[in-house]
Amino acid sequence: MVTLTFTVLKDELLSGEKTQTIRRNNKFKVGDKLDIWWGNPRFRDKSVKKLGIGKVVEIEYKYGYQLSKVDAVKDGFTTLKDLLNTLIILNKMSKKEVIEYKWLIIKWNWIKKYWK
């Protein structure tokens, strides 16, 4: 099982409307089961919680300059600018680096949710 951690868009995750994420690494494959966490379980902080289990249903690659508002909305953001700014901050990259990077878009379905 692959661990997928989040630190932004908690409401969208809990509502079930966020079932996509754009990531820097490429360790994910279609069919992988996902341990989905709020926060990183390695930190053992009180705010860290396992949200549930998911399964990767689709993988897509796009360069930053190919990302669109549709991608941003599917990922839980209101605008493309919000998505790009978040990628800049979370990945400690410049805007140019984000635009030139080939991102992994992971789409998943929830298998089991640990909240009501």
C-alpha positions as CSV (number, residue, x, y, z in Angstrom):
1,M,0.0,0.0,0.0
2,V,1.3,3.5,-0.9
3,T,0.9,6.4,1.5
4,L,-0.7,9.6,0.2
5,T,-0.6,12.5,2.6
6,F,-2.4,15.9,2.4
7,T,-2.0,19.2,4.2
8,V,-4.4,21.4,2.2
9,L,-8.0,21.1,1.2
10,K,-9.2,18.9,4.1
11,D,-12.9,19.8,3.6
12,E,-12.7,18.7,0.0
13,L,-11.2,15.4,1.0
14,L,-13.7,14.8,3.8
15,S,-16.7,15.7,1.5
16,G,-15.4,13.1,-1.0
17,E,-15.2,15.7,-3.8
18,K,-11.4,15.6,-4.0
19,T,-10.3,12.3,-5.6
20,Q,-7.4,13.7,-7.5
21,T,-4.0,15.0,-6.6
22,I,-1.1,16.4,-8.5
23,R,2.3,15.1,-7.3
24,R,6.0,15.4,-8.0
25,N,7.0,11.8,-7.7
26,N,6.0,8.9,-9.9
27,K,5.9,5.9,-7.5
28,F,2.1,5.4,-8.1
29,K,0.5,2.9,-10.5
30,V,-3.0,2.2,-11.6
31,G,-4.5,-0.4,-9.2
32,D,-2.3,0.7,-6.2
33,K,-4.1,0.8,-2.9
34,L,-3.6,4.1,-1.0
35,D,-3.4,4.9,2.7
36,I,-4.8,8.4,2.7
37,W,-3.7,10.6,5.6
38,W,-4.3,14.1,6.8
39,G,-0.7,15.1,7.7
40,N,2.3,12.8,7.7
41,P,2.1,9.8,10.0
42,R,5.8,9.8,10.5
43,F,5.5,13.0,12.5
44,R,3.1,11.4,15.1
45,D,1.4,14.8,15.7
46,K,-2.1,14.9,17.3
47,S,-3.5,16.5,14.1
48,V,-2.4,13.6,11.9
49,K,-5.3,11.2,11.1
50,K,-5.8,8.4,8.7
51,L,-8.7,9.4,6.5
52,G,-9.2,6.1,4.7
53,I,-8.1,3.8,1.9
54,G,-8.4,4.5,-1.8
55,K,-7.4,2.8,-5.1
56,V,-5.6,4.5,-8.0
57,V,-7.9,4.4,-11.0
58,E,-6.0,6.6,-13.5
59,I,-2.6,8.2,-13.9
60,E,-1.8,11.1,-16.2
61,Y,1.3,13.2,-16.8
62,K,1.3,16.9,-17.7
63,Y,3.9,19.6,-17.7
64,G,3.1,22.6,-15.5
65,Y,2.4,24.7,-18.6
66,Q,-0.3,22.1,-19.7
67,L,-2.2,22.3,-16.4
68,S,-5.6,24.0,-16.8
69,K,-8.4,25.4,-14.7
70,V,-10.2,22.1,-15.2
71,D,-7.2,20.3,-13.6
72,A,-7.2,22.8,-10.7
73,V,-10.9,22.4,-10.0
74,K,-10.7,18.6,-10.2
75,D,-7.9,18.8,-7.6
76,G,-10.1,20.9,-5.3
77,F,-8.8,24.4,-6.1
78,T,-10.9,27.4,-7.3
79,T,-8.4,28.7,-9.8
80,L,-5.3,27.5,-11.7
81,K,-3.3,30.2,-10.0
82,D,-4.3,28.7,-6.5
83,L,-3.1,25.3,-7.7
84,L,0.2,26.6,-9.1
85,N,0.9,28.7,-6.0
86,T,0.3,25.6,-3.8
87,L,2.7,23.5,-6.0
88,I,5.3,26.2,-5.6
89,I,5.0,26.3,-1.8
90,L,4.6,22.6,-1.1
91,N,7.4,21.6,-3.5
92,K,9.7,24.5,-2.7
93,M,10.1,25.3,-6.4
94,S,10.1,28.5,-8.4
95,K,7.2,29.3,-10.7
96,K,9.5,28.5,-13.7
97,E,10.4,25.1,-12.2
98,V,6.7,24.3,-11.6
99,I,5.8,25.3,-15.2
100,E,8.6,23.2,-16.7
101,Y,8.1,20.1,-14.5
102,K,6.3,17.0,-15.7
103,W,3.6,16.4,-12.9
104,L,1.9,13.2,-12.1
105,I,-1.9,13.5,-11.8
106,I,-3.3,10.7,-9.6
107,K,-7.0,9.9,-9.7
108,W,-8.5,7.6,-7.1
109,N,-11.7,6.1,-5.7
110,W,-12.4,5.8,-2.0
111,I,-12.6,2.2,-0.8
112,K,-13.1,2.9,2.8
113,K,-13.5,6.2,4.7
114,Y,-12.7,6.6,8.4
115,W,-15.0,9.5,9.0
116,K,-18.8,9.9,9.1
